[in-house]
Amino acid sequence: MTETAGTVLVADDDSDMRSLYRCWLAPSYEVRVAPDGDEALAAVDDTVDIVVLDREMPGRDGVAVAHELARRDVDPAVLMISAVTPDVDLLDIPVDDYLQKPAAHETVRERIDRAAAVAECSDRERRLIALDRRRRIVETLVAPSRLAEDPRYRRTADLLDGDGPELERARDAVPTAVNAERSSAAVGTTSRESP
């Protein structure tokens, strides 16, 4: 049997997307699939390293699944891939990373590999890195004037700025190839909305 880099659970209500992600990831990862949020939650156990999660699914959506996973003792890395353009609300969704559909094969693989590397950090470091990642994504998509007025964004920026040295140490603990993304927060689009 070929050794894999870990186990990825793909939760997406679109069977074509599940098949595509399985095809992309199977050379390196054991891939399991779930057609909705409830089945995804039932499938997550201590053998699942990463969950690729669609945001909009019937029944329990990806946001609810992410919150439920954050409450559990089992804590896989979560990469949300969705057609929904994220807004400031992304700061409150406990995911390690976010991509906007359609996402290219190489980008999905890079983000999965990044999530696996970040998952090796301590819980505190991982949470800081994930929150910083979400902040950078939001900053690329939301007008600065809106961010300045949003209490969620200000609270996040204050927290991360206050934990700056710890955040830098956490980033330094992640392999160099992963850290090359520090300045990039692409989610499938790079344009900001108009102020």
C-alpha positions as CSV (number, residue, x, y, z in Angstrom):
1,M,0.0,0.0,0.0
2,T,1.3,3.5,-0.9
3,E,1.9,5.8,2.1
4,T,-0.1,9.0,2.0
5,A,0.5,12.4,3.5
6,G,-2.7,12.1,5.5
7,T,-6.5,11.8,5.2
8,V,-8.6,14.5,3.6
9,L,-12.4,14.6,3.9
10,V,-14.1,16.4,1.0
11,A,-17.6,17.7,1.9
12,D,-19.4,19.2,-1.1
13,D,-23.0,18.7,-2.3
14,D,-21.8,18.7,-5.9
15,S,-20.8,15.2,-6.9
16,D,-18.6,16.5,-9.7
17,M,-16.6,18.7,-7.3
18,R,-16.2,15.7,-4.9
19,S,-14.9,13.6,-7.8
20,L,-12.6,16.4,-9.0
21,Y,-11.0,16.9,-5.6
22,R,-10.6,13.2,-5.1
23,C,-8.8,13.0,-8.5
24,W,-6.6,15.9,-7.6
25,L,-5.7,14.8,-4.1
26,A,-5.6,11.0,-4.3
27,P,-2.0,10.8,-5.5
28,S,-0.9,12.2,-2.1
29,Y,-3.7,11.8,0.3
30,E,-6.3,9.2,1.4
31,V,-9.5,10.9,0.3
32,R,-13.0,10.4,1.8
33,V,-16.1,12.2,0.6
34,A,-19.4,13.4,2.1
35,P,-22.3,14.9,0.2
36,D,-23.5,17.2,2.9
37,G,-22.6,18.8,6.3
38,D,-24.3,16.1,8.4
39,E,-22.5,13.3,6.7
40,A,-19.2,15.2,7.0
41,L,-19.6,15.6,10.7
42,A,-20.4,11.9,11.1
43,A,-17.3,11.0,9.0
44,V,-14.8,13.2,11.0
45,D,-12.8,11.2,13.5
46,D,-9.2,11.3,14.7
47,T,-8.0,9.9,11.4
48,V,-9.1,12.9,9.4
49,D,-6.3,15.5,9.0
50,I,-7.9,18.0,6.7
51,V,-11.5,18.8,5.8
52,V,-12.2,20.5,2.4
53,L,-15.6,22.1,3.0
54,D,-18.1,23.7,0.7
55,R,-19.8,26.7,2.3
56,E,-23.2,26.3,0.8
57,M,-24.7,22.8,1.2
58,P,-28.3,21.7,1.9
59,G,-29.0,20.9,5.6
60,R,-26.1,21.9,7.7
61,D,-24.0,24.3,5.7
62,G,-20.2,24.6,5.7
63,V,-20.3,27.5,8.3
64,A,-22.2,25.4,10.8
65,V,-19.9,22.4,10.1
66,A,-16.8,24.6,10.7
67,H,-18.3,25.8,14.0
68,E,-19.1,22.3,15.1
69,L,-15.7,21.0,14.3
70,A,-14.1,23.9,16.3
71,R,-16.1,22.7,19.3
72,R,-14.9,19.1,19.1
73,D,-11.9,17.4,20.6
74,V,-11.0,16.2,17.1
75,D,-9.6,19.2,15.3
76,P,-8.7,18.7,11.6
77,A,-7.5,21.6,9.5
78,V,-10.4,23.1,7.5
79,L,-10.1,24.6,4.1
80,M,-13.3,26.1,2.9
81,I,-13.8,26.3,-0.9
82,S,-16.9,28.2,-2.0
83,A,-18.5,30.2,-4.8
84,V,-19.4,32.7,-2.1
85,T,-17.1,35.8,-2.1
86,P,-16.1,36.2,1.5
87,D,-16.9,39.3,3.5
88,V,-15.9,40.5,6.9
89,D,-18.0,37.5,8.3
90,L,-15.1,35.3,7.3
91,L,-13.3,36.5,10.4
92,D,-15.9,34.7,12.5
93,I,-15.8,31.4,10.6
94,P,-13.3,29.0,12.2
95,V,-11.5,27.8,9.1
96,D,-7.7,27.6,8.4
97,D,-8.0,28.9,4.9
98,Y,-10.6,30.0,2.2
99,L,-10.6,29.7,-1.5
100,Q,-13.2,30.9,-3.9
101,K,-14.5,28.6,-6.7
102,P,-13.4,28.0,-9.3
103,A,-10.0,27.1,-7.7
104,A,-7.2,25.8,-9.8
105,H,-5.7,22.3,-9.2
106,E,-2.3,23.7,-8.1
107,T,-3.9,26.2,-5.8
108,V,-6.1,23.6,-4.1
109,R,-3.0,21.3,-3.7
110,E,-0.9,24.2,-2.3
111,R,-3.6,25.1,0.2
112,I,-4.1,21.5,1.3
113,D,-0.3,21.1,1.8
114,R,-0.2,24.5,3.6
115,A,-3.1,23.4,5.9
116,A,-1.2,20.1,6.7
117,A,1.9,22.1,7.6
118,V,0.1,24.6,9.8
119,A,-1.7,21.8,11.5
120,E,1.6,20.7,13.0
121,C,1.9,23.9,15.0
122,S,0.5,24.3,18.5
123,D,-3.2,25.0,18.8
124,R,-2.5,28.7,19.7
125,E,-0.1,29.1,16.8
126,R,-2.5,27.5,14.4
127,R,-5.4,29.7,15.5
128,L,-3.3,32.8,15.1
129,I,-2.1,31.8,11.7
130,A,-5.6,30.9,10.6
131,L,-7.1,34.2,11.9
132,D,-4.3,36.1,10.2
133,R,-5.0,34.2,7.0
134,R,-8.7,35.1,7.1
135,R,-7.8,38.8,7.9
136,R,-5.5,38.9,4.9
137,I,-8.2,37.5,2.6
138,V,-10.8,40.0,4.0
139,E,-8.3,42.8,3.4
140,T,-8.0,41.9,-0.3
141,L,-11.8,41.9,-0.9
142,V,-13.3,44.6,1.4
143,A,-12.8,48.3,1.0
144,P,-10.5,49.8,3.7
145,S,-13.3,52.3,4.6
146,R,-15.7,49.5,5.5
147,L,-13.0,47.6,7.4
148,A,-12.2,50.7,9.5
149,E,-15.8,50.9,10.6
150,D,-16.4,47.2,11.2
151,P,-16.0,46.1,14.9
152,R,-15.2,42.5,14.0
153,Y,-12.3,43.6,11.8
154,R,-11.0,46.1,14.3
155,R,-11.1,43.5,17.1
156,T,-9.3,41.0,14.9
157,A,-6.6,43.5,13.9
158,D,-6.1,44.6,17.5
159,L,-5.7,40.9,18.6
160,L,-3.3,40.0,15.9
161,D,-1.3,43.3,16.2
162,G,-1.1,42.7,20.0
163,D,0.1,39.1,19.3
164,G,2.6,40.2,16.6
165,P,5.7,38.6,18.0
166,E,3.9,35.4,18.8
167,L,2.3,35.4,15.3
168,E,5.8,35.8,13.7
169,R,7.1,32.9,15.8
170,A,4.2,30.8,14.7
171,R,4.8,31.7,11.0
172,D,8.5,30.9,11.5
173,A,7.5,27.4,12.7
174,V,5.9,26.7,9.4
175,P,8.0,25.4,6.5
176,T,9.5,28.1,4.2
177,A,7.5,27.0,1.1
178,V,4.3,27.6,3.1
179,N,5.5,31.0,4.4
180,A,6.1,32.2,0.8
181,E,2.4,32.8,0.8
182,R,2.6,35.4,3.6
183,S,2.2,38.3,1.2
184,S,-0.4,36.5,-0.9
185,A,-4.0,36.0,0.2
186,A,-5.6,35.2,-3.2
187,V,-9.0,33.6,-3.0
188,G,-9.8,33.4,-6.6
189,T,-10.2,37.2,-7.1
190,T,-8.0,40.1,-6.0
191,S,-10.2,43.1,-6.7
192,R,-11.6,45.2,-3.8
193,E,-15.1,46.4,-3.8
194,S,-15.7,50.0,-4.4
195,P,-15.8,52.2,-1.2
